[in-house]
Amino acid sequence: MKQTAILFFVLFMFGCQKASGKLEQDATVKVEANTEKNSNQPNLEINCEEFFRQVVLSSNLTAVKNYKDVFVRIESSSEDKIVLEVYIKNNISENSQEQRISENAVAWLHFMLASEKLYDITADPEDPIEVTFTKSLLETSDWRKSCGISPKKSENKLSNSAKANCKEIQGEMFSGEECLIPSKSLDEVYHNMINQSVVKDGEFLLKKLPKMTTTEKINKKGIIEIVYKIKQNEVLIEMLYAGGITDIELKKQNESVKRKIVYNAD
C-alpha cells in the first residue's frame, strides 16, 4: 500500500512538471510572436531631429565615418527643403570633475522634400553633392507629421502626371521624352519638373521661371550656362555642357502643356 502511494505521488509530480513546462513553452512562443510582431510595426512616434539623425547615420556622409558620434540639428525649414546641421560635442574643460561642452559643426545638408533626396552643401552650397542613405527609413515612421510638414506635394499632383501622355524620343545622338500634361500653367509644369527631379542636374535650374529671356552662368558639373528663352505661351531652356546640350521645351496646347526634354551629345 505504501509503495502504491509513493508511485502515485511520483506520477502526479511528473504530470505537474510536464504541464508546467508546456505552459512555459506556450508563454515563450507567445512572447516571441508578440516581439516579432512589434518589431515589424513602424516607429510612428519619433522626434524630427532624431529621425534625421538616423538618416544621417545610415548615410555615406564623410563626417559619419570620421567622428565617433555625431548629432543633427534642424537649422531651418521651408516648403521645399530642410537645412540640417551635423555637429559633434567636445568636452573642453581642463577640470576632470567639470564638463564644458563645445559644439562644432562638421557638415551642412539639404534634405529636399519633393524628391526626398539628401545633399551635402558643406564645401559649396552652389554645387551640392548627393548623399545616399537608407531609403527604408522614410517608410518606418510618420516623419512628415513629426516635423510639421504637409503630405508630399508630388502625391497631390500625381493625378496629372498619371494622365500625362508621354513618349520616348530616340535618335543617333540624342534621347529624351515628350509629354502632354493636363495643365494650363507653364509655371506649374516647370515647378513640378524640378521638384520631381525629372531633368538631370535640375537642381541648377532657377526655382522660378524668369519673366524675360536671361542667361545664368553655372560652370559646375560640366554645365557652362543655362539659357532661358521666354515667349508668351512657350519657354525654351538650353542647358549648355562642355560635351553636349539639354533642350527643354514647355509649350501651351489648349488645356495642356507639352513638355519636351532632349539630351543631345556632341
C-alpha positions in Angstrom: 0.0 0.0 0.0 2.8 2.3 0.9 4.6 1.5 -2.4 1.4 2.2 -4.3 1.0 5.6 -2.6 4.6 6.6 -3.4 4.2 5.5 -7.1 1.0 7.6 -7.4 2.8 10.6 -5.9 5.7 10.3 -8.3 3.3 10.1 -11.3 1.4 13.1 -10.0 4.5 15.3 -9.7 5.8 14.2 -13.1 2.4 15.2 -14.7 2.5 18.6 -13.0 6.1 19.3 -14.2 5.1 18.4 -17.8 2.0 20.6 -17.7 4.1 23.5 -16.2 6.8 23.0 -18.9 4.1 23.1 -21.6 2.6 26.3 -20.2 6.1 28.0 -20.0 6.8 26.9 -23.6 3.5 28.3 -24.8 4.1 31.6 -23.0 7.6 31.8 -24.5 6.3 31.2 -28.0 3.6 33.9 -27.4 6.1 36.5 -26.2 8.4 35.8 -29.1 5.5 36.1 -31.5 4.4 39.5 -29.9 8.1 40.7 -30.1 8.4 39.8 -33.7 5.0 41.5 -34.5 6.1 44.6 -32.6 9.4 44.7 -34.4 7.6 44.9 -37.7 5.5 47.8 -36.6 6.6 51.2 -38.0 8.1 53.5 -35.4 5.4 56.2 -35.8 6.4 58.1 -32.7 9.7 59.7 -33.4 11.3 63.1 -32.8 12.0 65.0 -36.0 15.7 65.7 -35.3 16.2 62.1 -34.1 14.7 60.9 -37.4 17.1 62.9 -39.4 20.0 61.7 -37.1 19.1 58.2 -38.1 19.0 59.2 -41.8 22.5 60.8 -41.5 24.0 57.9 -39.5 22.8 55.5 -42.3 24.4 57.7 -45.0 27.8 57.7 -46.7 28.5 61.2 -45.4 32.2 61.6 -44.7 31.6 63.1 -41.3 29.8 60.0 -40.1 33.0 57.9 -40.8 35.4 60.5 -39.4 33.7 61.0 -36.0 32.6 58.6 -33.3 29.3 60.3 -32.5 27.5 62.9 -34.5 24.3 64.9 -33.7 21.8 66.6 -36.0 20.0 69.9 -35.6 17.4 71.4 -37.9 18.7 74.8 -38.7 15.7 75.9 -40.8 12.9 74.5 -43.0 10.8 75.8 -45.9 8.2 74.4 -48.2 10.9 72.8 -50.5 13.8 71.8 -48.2 15.1 71.2 -44.6 18.5 72.6 -43.7 20.4 70.2 -41.4 23.5 71.0 -39.2 25.6 68.0 -38.4 27.8 68.6 -35.3 29.9 67.0 -32.7 30.3 67.6 -29.0 33.7 68.1 -27.2 34.5 68.5 -23.5 36.9 71.4 -23.4 37.1 71.6 -19.6 40.6 71.4 -18.1 39.0 70.2 -14.8 38.3 66.4 -14.8 35.4 66.9 -12.4 33.7 69.6 -14.6 32.3 69.4 -18.1 32.4 72.3 -20.6 30.7 71.1 -23.7 31.6 72.7 -27.0 29.6 72.1 -30.2 31.4 72.2 -33.6 29.6 71.9 -37.0 31.2 69.2 -39.2 28.7 69.2 -42.1 25.7 71.0 -43.6 23.0 69.2 -45.5 19.9 70.0 -47.6 17.0 67.5 -47.5 14.8 68.1 -50.5 11.2 67.4 -49.5 9.8 66.7 -53.0 12.4 64.3 -54.2 13.3 63.1 -50.7 17.0 63.3 -51.5 19.9 64.4 -49.3 22.6 66.8 -50.4 25.9 67.8 -48.8 26.5 71.5 -49.2 29.4 71.8 -46.8 32.1 72.5 -49.4 29.9 74.6 -51.8 26.2 75.4 -51.4 26.1 76.1 -55.1 27.5 72.7 -56.0 25.6 70.2 -53.8 26.7 66.6 -53.6 24.0 63.9 -53.3 24.4 61.7 -50.2 23.0 58.2 -50.2 21.1 56.9 -47.2 18.8 54.0 -46.1 15.6 54.9 -48.0 13.5 52.5 -46.0 13.8 54.9 -43.0 11.3 57.1 -44.9 8.6 54.4 -44.5 9.2 53.4 -40.9 7.8 56.5 -39.3 5.4 59.3 -40.0 8.3 61.7 -40.1 6.5 64.4 -42.0 3.9 64.7 -39.2 6.6 64.7 -36.6 8.4 67.5 -38.4 5.2 69.5 -39.1 5.4 69.1 -42.8 2.4 68.7 -45.1 2.0 65.5 -47.2 4.3 65.1 -50.1 3.4 67.6 -52.8 4.1 65.3 -55.6 1.4 63.0 -54.2 -1.2 65.7 -54.7 -0.2 66.2 -58.3 0.3 62.6 -59.3 -3.1 62.6 -60.9 -2.0 65.0 -63.6 1.3 63.1 -64.0 -0.6 59.8 -64.3 -2.8 61.2 -67.0 0.2 62.6 -68.9 0.6 61.2 -72.4 4.3 60.6 -72.8 6.5 59.0 -75.5 10.2 58.4 -75.7 12.4 60.3 -78.2 15.4 58.4 -79.6 18.0 59.3 -82.2 21.6 58.5 -83.1 23.0 61.4 -81.0 20.0 62.2 -78.7 17.4 60.8 -76.5 14.6 62.2 -74.3 10.9 62.3 -73.6 7.9 64.3 -74.8 4.8 64.5 -72.6 1.4 66.2 -72.9 0.5 67.2 -69.4 -3.0 68.4 -68.3 -2.3 71.9 -67.0 -3.0 75.5 -68.0 0.2 76.8 -66.4 3.7 76.8 -67.7 4.9 77.7 -64.2 3.2 74.8 -62.6 4.7 72.3 -65.1 8.1 73.8 -64.7 7.8 73.8 -60.8 6.8 70.1 -60.8 9.5 69.2 -63.3 12.1 70.5 -60.8 10.5 69.1 -57.6 10.1 65.7 -59.1 13.7 65.6 -60.4 12.6 65.0 -64.0 15.6 66.7 -65.5 19.2 65.6 -64.9 21.0 68.3 -63.0 17.7 70.0 -62.4 18.9 71.5 -59.1 20.8 74.1 -61.2 17.7 75.4 -62.8 16.1 78.6 -61.4 13.4 77.9 -58.8 11.0 80.1 -60.7 10.7 80.9 -64.4 12.2 84.3 -65.2 9.9 86.9 -66.7 12.2 87.6 -69.6 14.9 85.9 -71.6 18.0 85.5 -69.5 21.3 83.6 -69.2 22.7 82.1 -66.0 26.4 81.2 -65.8 26.9 77.9 -63.9 30.4 76.4 -64.5 29.7 73.4 -62.3 29.4 69.7 -63.0 30.2 70.4 -66.6 27.4 72.9 -67.1 28.7 76.1 -68.7 25.5 78.1 -68.7 21.7 77.8 -68.8 19.7 80.0 -71.3 16.0 80.8 -70.7 14.1 82.0 -73.8 10.7 83.3 -72.6 7.8 83.7 -75.0 4.1 84.3 -74.5 3.0 80.7 -74.4 6.3 78.9 -74.7 9.5 78.5 -72.8 12.8 77.2 -74.3 15.6 76.3 -71.9 19.1 75.3 -73.1 21.5 73.7 -70.6 24.9 74.0 -72.3 27.5 71.4 -71.2 31.1 71.1 -72.3 30.1 67.9 -74.0 26.5 68.4 -75.1 23.3 70.2 -74.5 20.0 69.5 -72.8 17.0 71.2 -74.5 13.8 71.7 -72.5 10.6 73.0 -74.2 7.4 73.9 -72.4 4.5 75.0 -74.7 0.8 75.6 -74.1 -1.5 73.5 -76.2 -5.2 74.1 -75.5 -5.9 72.7 -72.0 -2.5 71.1 -71.7 1.3 71.8 -71.7 3.7 70.0 -73.9 6.9 69.2 -72.0 9.8 68.1 -74.2 13.2 67.2 -72.8 16.0 66.2 -75.1 19.6 65.2 -74.2 22.0 65.9 -77.1 25.5 64.7 -77.4 28.2 66.5 -79.3 
